[in-house]
Amino acid sequence: MPGDGVHVVWLLLLGVHRGRYFLLTGQKISAEEAPGLGIVGEVLPKGQLMARARVLADEFAKKPPLALRYTRVALTQHLKRAMQDLLGYGLVIEGLGVIDAQGS
């Protein structure tokens, strides 16, 4: 059973049909596939991760703090609303799946 809100996030990231496919099949997505599916912006070798994070942090630090904060608020509001509406339902289904699996 998909849990912890992944049923909300996957549909937003992948679209309804593709998200449902991955949730129902449990197919794993490789790091190489993830950018093409729109799940992540970029994938880096482990040794380059912190350097890239610092570059991005420096870029963000140059921007007006209030603009960054409220842009993030605007860009995440739909996710928060979807989580509020659907998370409880998904957790109940996850719990029922666990109970069902234990009874089998």
N, CA, C and O atoms as CSV, one atom per row, in Angstrom:
chain,resi,resn,atom,element,x,y,z
A,1,MET,N,N,0.850,-1.181,0.000
A,1,MET,CA,C,0.000,0.000,0.000
A,1,MET,C,C,0.887,1.232,0.000
A,1,MET,O,O,1.828,1.313,0.790
A,2,PRO,N,N,0.606,2.192,-0.870
A,2,PRO,CA,C,1.369,3.441,-0.809
A,2,PRO,C,C,1.046,4.152,0.504
A,2,PRO,O,O,-0.106,4.182,0.935
A,3,GLY,N,N,2.058,4.714,1.125
A,3,GLY,CA,C,1.814,5.350,2.410
A,3,GLY,C,C,2.487,6.692,2.546
A,3,GLY,O,O,3.262,7.117,1.689
A,4,ASP,N,N,2.175,7.340,3.631
A,4,ASP,CA,C,2.802,8.601,4.027
A,4,ASP,C,C,2.654,9.713,2.986
A,4,ASP,O,O,3.529,10.571,2.868
A,5,GLY,N,N,1.579,9.704,2.253
A,5,GLY,CA,C,1.290,10.776,1.309
A,5,GLY,C,C,1.851,10.588,-0.077
A,5,GLY,O,O,1.666,11.447,-0.939
A,6,VAL,N,N,2.538,9.477,-0.314
A,6,VAL,CA,C,3.110,9.265,-1.646
A,6,VAL,C,C,2.001,9.191,-2.698
A,6,VAL,O,O,2.236,9.515,-3.862
A,7,HIS,N,N,0.812,8.773,-2.310
A,7,HIS,CA,C,-0.300,8.708,-3.267
A,7,HIS,C,C,-0.713,10.100,-3.725
A,7,HIS,O,O,-1.311,10.245,-4.792
A,8,VAL,N,N,-0.411,11.102,-2.955
A,8,VAL,CA,C,-0.692,12.487,-3.350
A,8,VAL,C,C,0.458,13.034,-4.192
A,8,VAL,O,O,0.245,13.586,-5.272
A,9,VAL,N,N,1.668,12.875,-3.687
A,9,VAL,CA,C,2.850,13.461,-4.332
A,9,VAL,C,C,3.118,12.840,-5.700
A,9,VAL,O,O,3.406,13.551,-6.663
A,10,TRP,N,N,3.025,11.517,-5.784
A,10,TRP,CA,C,3.326,10.840,-7.054
A,10,TRP,C,C,2.388,11.305,-8.158
A,10,TRP,O,O,2.820,11.502,-9.294
A,11,LEU,N,N,1.109,11.483,-7.840
A,11,LEU,CA,C,0.160,11.931,-8.863
A,11,LEU,C,C,0.468,13.358,-9.306
A,11,LEU,O,O,0.316,13.689,-10.482
A,12,LEU,N,N,0.900,14.201,-8.374
A,12,LEU,CA,C,1.261,15.571,-8.736
A,12,LEU,C,C,2.535,15.615,-9.576
A,12,LEU,O,O,2.634,16.399,-10.521
A,13,LEU,N,N,3.498,14.783,-9.235
A,13,LEU,CA,C,4.765,14.789,-9.965
A,13,LEU,C,C,4.679,14.110,-11.328
A,13,LEU,O,O,5.237,14.596,-12.312
A,14,LEU,N,N,3.979,12.991,-11.373
A,14,LEU,CA,C,3.984,12.170,-12.578
A,14,LEU,C,C,2.722,12.295,-13.425
A,14,LEU,O,O,2.705,11.852,-14.574
A,15,GLY,N,N,1.680,12.886,-12.881
A,15,GLY,CA,C,0.391,12.887,-13.556
A,15,GLY,C,C,-0.427,11.704,-13.080
A,15,GLY,O,O,0.123,10.748,-12.533
A,16,VAL,N,N,-1.706,11.756,-13.275
A,16,VAL,CA,C,-2.611,10.745,-12.728
A,16,VAL,C,C,-2.313,9.350,-13.264
A,16,VAL,O,O,-2.179,8.410,-12.481
A,17,HIS,N,N,-2.208,9.199,-14.559
A,17,HIS,CA,C,-2.060,7.857,-15.133
A,17,HIS,C,C,-0.697,7.239,-14.829
A,17,HIS,O,O,-0.613,6.088,-14.399
A,18,ARG,N,N,0.356,8.000,-15.050
A,18,ARG,CA,C,1.693,7.471,-14.801
A,18,ARG,C,C,1.910,7.259,-13.299
A,18,ARG,O,O,2.499,6.256,-12.893
A,19,GLY,N,N,1.440,8.193,-12.479
A,19,GLY,CA,C,1.557,8.052,-11.032
A,19,GLY,C,C,0.836,6.812,-10.534
A,19,GLY,O,O,1.371,6.053,-9.726
A,20,ARG,N,N,-0.367,6.614,-11.016
A,20,ARG,CA,C,-1.139,5.423,-10.626
A,20,ARG,C,C,-0.413,4.154,-11.061
A,20,ARG,O,O,-0.376,3.171,-10.322
A,21,TYR,N,N,0.156,4.178,-12.246
A,21,TYR,CA,C,0.898,3.009,-12.737
A,21,TYR,C,C,2.034,2.640,-11.783
A,21,TYR,O,O,2.155,1.483,-11.380
A,22,PHE,N,N,2.862,3.614,-11.423
A,22,PHE,CA,C,3.998,3.322,-10.554
A,22,PHE,C,C,3.537,2.915,-9.155
A,22,PHE,O,O,4.155,2.051,-8.533
A,23,LEU,N,N,2.468,3.518,-8.653
A,23,LEU,CA,C,1.971,3.139,-7.329
A,23,LEU,C,C,1.394,1.722,-7.325
A,23,LEU,O,O,1.608,0.969,-6.375
A,24,LEU,N,N,0.677,1.362,-8.365
A,24,LEU,CA,C,0.059,0.040,-8.400
A,24,LEU,C,C,1.054,-1.076,-8.721
A,24,LEU,O,O,0.911,-2.192,-8.222
A,25,THR,N,N,2.045,-0.789,-9.539
A,25,THR,CA,C,3.001,-1.831,-9.916
A,25,THR,C,C,4.176,-1.921,-8.948
A,25,THR,O,O,4.828,-2.961,-8.856
A,26,GLY,N,N,4.448,-0.833,-8.225
A,26,GLY,CA,C,5.605,-0.828,-7.338
A,26,GLY,C,C,6.926,-0.810,-8.083
A,26,GLY,O,O,7.976,-1.094,-7.508
A,27,GLN,N,N,6.870,-0.476,-9.360
A,27,GLN,CA,C,8.084,-0.448,-10.173
A,27,GLN,C,C,9.053,0.592,-9.619
A,27,GLN,O,O,8.651,1.707,-9.288
A,28,LYS,N,N,10.304,0.232,-9.521
A,28,LYS,CA,C,11.327,1.146,-9.027
A,28,LYS,C,C,11.768,2.075,-10.152
A,28,LYS,O,O,11.795,1.695,-11.322
A,29,ILE,N,N,12.109,3.290,-9.772
A,29,ILE,CA,C,12.571,4.294,-10.729
A,29,ILE,C,C,14.043,4.562,-10.433
A,29,ILE,O,O,14.404,4.912,-9.309
A,30,SER,N,N,14.881,4.399,-11.436
A,30,SER,CA,C,16.322,4.603,-11.239
A,30,SER,C,C,16.639,6.095,-11.217
A,30,SER,O,O,15.841,6.924,-11.655
A,31,ALA,N,N,17.811,6.413,-10.703
A,31,ALA,CA,C,18.264,7.799,-10.675
A,31,ALA,C,C,18.368,8.353,-12.100
A,31,ALA,O,O,18.101,9.532,-12.334
A,32,GLU,N,N,18.751,7.509,-13.031
A,32,GLU,CA,C,18.881,7.966,-14.424
A,32,GLU,C,C,17.523,8.296,-15.032
A,32,GLU,O,O,17.422,9.203,-15.859
A,33,GLU,N,N,16.481,7.576,-14.635
A,33,GLU,CA,C,15.136,7.814,-15.173
A,33,GLU,C,C,14.441,9.020,-14.530
A,33,GLU,O,O,13.618,9.678,-15.166
A,34,ALA,N,N,14.772,9.299,-13.286
A,34,ALA,CA,C,14.040,10.288,-12.491
A,34,ALA,C,C,13.952,11.677,-13.131
A,34,ALA,O,O,12.865,12.254,-13.132
A,35,PRO,N,N,15.036,12.248,-13.677
A,35,PRO,CA,C,14.896,13.570,-14.289
A,35,PRO,C,C,13.953,13.569,-15.499
A,35,PRO,O,O,13.188,14.513,-15.694
A,36,GLY,N,N,14.011,12.520,-16.297
A,36,GLY,CA,C,13.150,12.416,-17.472
A,36,GLY,C,C,11.675,12.320,-17.119
A,36,GLY,O,O,10.815,12.736,-17.895
A,37,LEU,N,N,11.386,11.769,-15.944
A,37,LEU,CA,C,10.004,11.654,-15.477
A,37,LEU,C,C,9.538,12.916,-14.750
A,37,LEU,O,O,8.360,13.056,-14.419
A,38,GLY,N,N,10.481,13.834,-14.506
A,38,GLY,CA,C,10.122,15.068,-13.817
A,38,GLY,C,C,10.076,14.947,-12.309
A,38,GLY,O,O,9.525,15.818,-11.635
A,39,ILE,N,N,10.646,13.880,-11.767
A,39,ILE,CA,C,10.625,13.668,-10.322
A,39,ILE,C,C,11.673,14.517,-9.619
A,39,ILE,O,O,11.442,14.997,-8.509
A,40,VAL,N,N,12.819,14.703,-10.257
A,40,VAL,CA,C,13.905,15.510,-9.702
A,40,VAL,C,C,14.404,16.465,-10.783
A,40,VAL,O,O,14.196,16.242,-11.975
A,41,GLY,N,N,15.059,17.520,-10.348
A,41,GLY,CA,C,15.607,18.483,-11.287
A,41,GLY,C,C,16.925,18.041,-11.889
A,41,GLY,O,O,17.193,18.271,-13.068
A,42,GLU,N,N,17.746,17.402,-11.064
A,42,GLU,CA,C,19.042,16.930,-11.548
A,42,GLU,C,C,19.545,15.801,-10.658
A,42,GLU,O,O,19.152,15.683,-9.498
A,43,VAL,N,N,20.421,14.973,-11.225
A,43,VAL,CA,C,21.049,13.871,-10.495
A,43,VAL,C,C,22.545,14.050,-10.661
A,43,VAL,O,O,23.044,14.264,-11.766
A,44,LEU,N,N,23.256,13.958,-9.539
A,44,LEU,CA,C,24.699,14.166,-9.551
A,44,LEU,C,C,25.419,12.998,-8.904
A,44,LEU,O,O,24.846,12.295,-8.072
A,45,PRO,N,N,26.679,12.786,-9.285
A,45,PRO,CA,C,27.488,11.810,-8.558
A,45,PRO,C,C,27.655,12.277,-7.108
A,45,PRO,O,O,27.682,13.477,-6.835
A,46,LYS,N,N,27.764,11.332,-6.196
A,46,LYS,CA,C,27.839,11.627,-4.762
A,46,LYS,C,C,28.897,12.692,-4.446
A,46,LYS,O,O,28.653,13.578,-3.627
A,47,GLY,N,N,30.043,12.614,-5.073
A,47,GLY,CA,C,31.138,13.539,-4.802
A,47,GLY,C,C,30.871,14.973,-5.225
A,47,GLY,O,O,31.559,15.883,-4.764
A,48,GLN,N,N,29.886,15.199,-6.093
A,48,GLN,CA,C,29.581,16.546,-6.577
A,48,GLN,C,C,28.377,17.174,-5.889
A,48,GLN,O,O,28.050,18.335,-6.133
A,49,LEU,N,N,27.724,16.409,-5.035
A,49,LEU,CA,C,26.468,16.858,-4.445
A,49,LEU,C,C,26.615,18.115,-3.595
A,49,LEU,O,O,25.876,19.079,-3.795
A,50,MET,N,N,27.550,18.124,-2.656
A,50,MET,CA,C,27.689,19.280,-1.759
A,50,MET,C,C,28.136,20.529,-2.511
A,50,MET,O,O,27.678,21.629,-2.202
A,51,ALA,N,N,29.015,20.376,-3.483
A,51,ALA,CA,C,29.460,21.527,-4.265
A,51,ALA,C,C,28.281,22.142,-5.012
A,51,ALA,O,O,28.144,23.365,-5.056
A,52,ARG,N,N,27.435,21.305,-5.595
A,52,ARG,CA,C,26.261,21.816,-6.319
A,52,ARG,C,C,25.278,22.463,-5.349
A,52,ARG,O,O,24.680,23.491,-5.665
A,53,ALA,N,N,25.106,21.860,-4.159
A,53,ALA,CA,C,24.219,22.435,-3.149
A,53,ALA,C,C,24.709,23.818,-2.731
A,53,ALA,O,O,23.906,24.728,-2.527
A,54,ARG,N,N,26.003,23.974,-2.605
A,54,ARG,CA,C,26.561,25.287,-2.230
A,54,ARG,C,C,26.346,26.323,-3.336
A,54,ARG,O,O,26.044,27.481,-3.050
A,55,VAL,N,N,26.500,25.914,-4.582
A,55,VAL,CA,C,26.243,26.828,-5.702
A,55,VAL,C,C,24.792,27.306,-5.660
A,55,VAL,O,O,24.520,28.501,-5.781
A,56,LEU,N,N,23.862,26.359,-5.488
A,56,LEU,CA,C,22.449,26.738,-5.416
A,56,LEU,C,C,22.172,27.616,-4.207
A,56,LEU,O,O,21.423,28.588,-4.309
A,57,ALA,N,N,22.769,27.288,-3.054
A,57,ALA,CA,C,22.572,28.096,-1.846
A,57,ALA,C,C,23.084,29.512,-2.070
A,57,ALA,O,O,22.440,30.474,-1.650
A,58,ASP,N,N,24.226,29.654,-2.722
A,58,ASP,CA,C,24.761,30.987,-3.022
A,58,ASP,C,C,23.823,31.766,-3.936
A,58,ASP,O,O,23.614,32.964,-3.743
A,59,GLU,N,N,23.257,31.084,-4.934
A,59,GLU,CA,C,22.309,31.742,-5.832
A,59,GLU,C,C,21.070,32.200,-5.073
A,59,GLU,O,O,20.591,33.315,-5.282
A,60,PHE,N,N,20.548,31.349,-4.195
A,60,PHE,CA,C,19.368,31.710,-3.406
A,60,PHE,C,C,19.680,32.857,-2.449
A,60,PHE,O,O,18.838,33.726,-2.224
A,61,ALA,N,N,20.892,32.861,-1.885
A,61,ALA,CA,C,21.266,33.901,-0.918
A,61,ALA,C,C,21.315,35.287,-1.565
A,61,ALA,O,O,21.190,36.294,-0.868
A,62,LYS,N,N,21.493,35.351,-2.868
A,62,LYS,CA,C,21.540,36.632,-3.580
A,62,LYS,C,C,20.152,37.187,-3.870
A,62,LYS,O,O,20.024,38.351,-4.250
A,63,LYS,N,N,19.133,36.393,-3.702
A,63,LYS,CA,C,17.765,36.808,-4.015
A,63,LYS,C,C,17.111,37.418,-2.779
A,63,LYS,O,O,17.489,37.099,-1.652
A,64,PRO,N,N,16.139,38.288,-2.989
A,64,PRO,CA,C,15.438,38.884,-1.850
A,64,PRO,C,C,14.746,37.806,-1.009
A,64,PRO,O,O,13.980,37.006,-1.547
A,65,PRO,N,N,15.004,37.774,0.303
A,65,PRO,CA,C,14.471,36.713,1.156
A,65,PRO,C,C,12.942,36.608,1.131
A,65,PRO,O,O,12.406,35.500,1.087
A,66,LEU,N,N,12.252,37.711,1.158
A,66,LEU,CA,C,10.786,37.651,1.151
A,66,LEU,C,C,10.257,37.105,-0.172
A,66,LEU,O,O,9.266,36.376,-0.197
A,67,ALA,N,N,10.914,37.456,-1.259
A,67,ALA,CA,C,10.492,36.933,-2.561
A,67,ALA,C,C,10.651,35.416,-2.595
A,67,ALA,O,O,9.765,34.706,-3.071
A,68,LEU,N,N,11.769,34.924,-2.093
A,68,LEU,CA,C,11.983,33.473,-2.038
A,68,LEU,C,C,10.945,32.801,-1.146
A,68,LEU,O,O,10.348,31.795,-1.529
A,69,ARG,N,N,10.734,33.357,0.036
A,69,ARG,CA,C,9.814,32.745,0.992
A,69,ARG,C,C,8.403,32.652,0.417
A,69,ARG,O,O,7.774,31.596,0.470
A,70,TYR,N,N,7.916,33.751,-0.127
A,70,TYR,CA,C,6.531,33.736,-0.578
A,70,TYR,C,C,6.345,33.058,-1.933
A,70,TYR,O,O,5.244,32.614,-2.260
A,71,THR,N,N,7.411,32.979,-2.717
A,71,THR,CA,C,7.348,32.171,-3.935
A,71,THR,C,C,7.201,30.702,-3.547
A,71,THR,O,O,6.408,29.969,-4.138
A,72,ARG,N,N,7.973,30.284,-2.549
A,72,ARG,CA,C,7.860,28.906,-2.068
A,72,ARG,C,C,6.456,28.642,-1.534
A,72,ARG,O,O,5.875,27.592,-1.805
A,73,VAL,N,N,5.918,29.575,-0.789
A,73,VAL,CA,C,4.551,29.417,-0.269
A,73,VAL,C,C,3.573,29.236,-1.424
A,73,VAL,O,O,2.731,28.339,-1.400
A,74,ALA,N,N,3.688,30.086,-2.424
A,74,ALA,CA,C,2.773,30.004,-3.575
A,74,ALA,C,C,2.933,28.687,-4.333
A,74,ALA,O,O,1.952,28.119,-4.814
A,75,LEU,N,N,4.168,28.209,-4.437
A,75,LEU,CA,C,4.425,26.991,-5.206
A,75,LEU,C,C,4.092,25.707,-4.444
A,75,LEU,O,O,3.965,24.647,-5.057
A,76,THR,N,N,3.952,25.785,-3.128
A,76,THR,CA,C,3.650,24.583,-2.352
A,76,THR,C,C,2.227,24.553,-1.802
A,76,THR,O,O,1.827,23.558,-1.198
A,77,GLN,N,N,1.462,25.611,-1.998
A,77,GLN,CA,C,0.113,25.672,-1.440
A,77,GLN,C,C,-0.776,24.539,-1.946
A,77,GLN,O,O,-1.521,23.948,-1.165
A,78,HIS,N,N,-0.708,24.229,-3.232
A,78,HIS,CA,C,-1.543,23.150,-3.774
A,78,HIS,C,C,-1.159,21.793,-3.176
A,78,HIS,O,O,-2.021,20.943,-2.954
A,79,LEU,N,N,0.144,21.593,-2.916
A,79,LEU,CA,C,0.579,20.344,-2.297
A,79,LEU,C,C,0.058,20.241,-0.863
A,79,LEU,O,O,-0.414,19.183,-0.447
A,80,LYS,N,N,0.142,21.314,-0.125
A,80,LYS,CA,C,-0.361,21.317,1.253
A,80,LYS,C,C,-1.860,21.054,1.288
A,80,LYS,O,O,-2.352,20.307,2.134
A,81,ARG,N,N,-2.574,21.670,0.366
A,81,ARG,CA,C,-4.020,21.462,0.315
A,81,ARG,C,C,-4.360,20.009,-0.048
A,81,ARG,O,O,-5.253,19.408,0.549
A,82,ALA,N,N,-3.651,19.460,-1.016
A,82,ALA,CA,C,-3.892,18.071,-1.415
A,82,ALA,C,C,-3.569,17.122,-0.262
A,82,ALA,O,O,-4.300,16.162,-0.020
A,83,MET,N,N,-2.476,17.391,0.446
A,83,MET,CA,C,-2.128,16.552,1.598
A,83,MET,C,C,-3.216,16.644,2.670
A,83,MET,O,O,-3.614,15.633,3.248
A,84,GLN,N,N,-3.682,17.843,2.926
A,84,GLN,CA,C,-4.721,18.016,3.937
A,84,GLN,C,C,-5.989,17.251,3.558
A,84,GLN,O,O,-6.632,16.640,4.411
A,85,ASP,N,N,-6.335,17.291,2.296
A,85,ASP,CA,C,-7.557,16.633,1.832
A,85,ASP,C,C,-7.423,15.112,1.735
A,85,ASP,O,O,-8.391,14.397,1.994
A,86,LEU,N,N,-6.244,14.603,1.367
A,86,LEU,CA,C,-6.117,13.195,0.998
A,86,LEU,C,C,-5.226,12.348,1.893
A,86,LEU,O,O,-5.295,11.122,1.820
A,87,LEU,N,N,-4.395,12.949,2.732
A,87,LEU,CA,C,-3.453,12.164,3.523
A,87,LEU,C,C,-4.156,11.207,4.479
A,87,LEU,O,O,-3.794,10.033,4.550
A,88,GLY,N,N,-5.148,11.687,5.210
A,88,GLY,CA,C,-5.850,10.826,6.164
A,88,GLY,C,C,-6.457,9.613,5.493
A,88,GLY,O,O,-6.372,8.501,6.013
A,89,TYR,N,N,-7.064,9.820,4.352
A,89,TYR,CA,C,-7.669,8.723,3.595
A,89,TYR,C,C,-6.609,7.697,3.210
A,89,TYR,O,O,-6.822,6.493,3.355
A,90,GLY,N,N,-5.477,8.172,2.722
A,90,GLY,CA,C,-4.399,7.270,2.331
A,90,GLY,C,C,-3.840,6.495,3.507
A,90,GLY,O,O,-3.507,5.318,3.372
A,91,LEU,N,N,-3.732,7.147,4.672
A,91,LEU,CA,C,-3.221,6.451,5.849
A,91,LEU,C,C,-4.181,5.361,6.312
A,91,LEU,O,O,-3.748,4.301,6.765
A,92,VAL,N,N,-5.485,5.619,6.199
A,92,VAL,CA,C,-6.465,4.589,6.552
A,92,VAL,C,C,-6.333,3.398,5.616
A,92,VAL,O,O,-6.348,2.251,6.064
A,93,ILE,N,N,-6.205,3.656,4.340
A,93,ILE,CA,C,-6.053,2.573,3.368
A,93,ILE,C,C,-4.763,1.802,3.630
A,93,ILE,O,O,-4.738,0.575,3.536
A,94,GLU,N,N,-3.701,2.520,3.957
A,94,GLU,CA,C,-2.433,1.856,4.270
A,94,GLU,C,C,-2.609,0.945,5.490
A,94,GLU,O,O,-2.146,-0.196,5.488
A,95,GLY,N,N,-3.275,1.448,6.522
A,95,GLY,CA,C,-3.520,0.638,7.715
A,95,GLY,C,C,-4.354,-0.591,7.424
A,95,GLY,O,O,-4.068,-1.673,7.936
A,96,LEU,N,N,-5.381,-0.437,6.608
A,96,LEU,CA,C,-6.215,-1.580,6.234
A,96,LEU,C,C,-5.415,-2.607,5.443
A,96,LEU,O,O,-5.622,-3.811,5.591
A,97,GLY,N,N,-4.507,-2.131,4.610
A,97,GLY,CA,C,-3.654,-3.047,3.856
A,97,GLY,C,C,-2.744,-3.847,4.775
A,97,GLY,O,O,-2.519,-5.034,4.542
A,98,VAL,N,N,-2.222,-3.213,5.811
A,98,VAL,CA,C,-1.367,-3.901,6.777
A,98,VAL,C,C,-2.179,-4.971,7.511
A,98,VAL,O,O,-1.727,-6.106,7.664
A,99,ILE,N,N,-3.371,-4.601,7.960
A,99,ILE,CA,C,-4.246,-5.561,8.658
A,99,ILE,C,C,-4.573,-6.734,7.754
A,99,ILE,O,O,-4.539,-7.887,8.185
A,100,ASP,N,N,-4.890,-6.441,6.499
A,100,ASP,CA,C,-5.224,-7.495,5.542
A,100,ASP,C,C,-4.030,-8.416,5.314
A,100,ASP,O,O,-4.188,-9.635,5.247
A,101,ALA,N,N,-2.844,-7.840,5.195
A,101,ALA,CA,C,-1.650,-8.650,4.956
A,101,ALA,C,C,-1.341,-9.549,6.152
A,101,ALA,O,O,-0.861,-10.668,5.975
A,102,GLN,N,N,-1.607,-9.075,7.353
A,102,GLN,CA,C,-1.352,-9.875,8.548
A,102,GLN,C,C,-2.355,-11.028,8.661
A,102,GLN,O,O,-2.037,-12.083,9.210
A,103,GLY,N,N,-3.574,-10.818,8.137
A,103,GLY,CA,C,-4.593,-11.857,8.215
A,103,GLY,C,C,-4.423,-12.929,7.165
A,103,GLY,O,O,-5.009,-14.005,7.284
A,104,SER,N,N,-3.642,-12.665,6.148
A,104,SER,CA,C,-3.469,-13.634,5.058
A,104,SER,C,C,-2.495,-14.721,5.401
A,104,SER,O,O,-2.247,-15.608,4.584
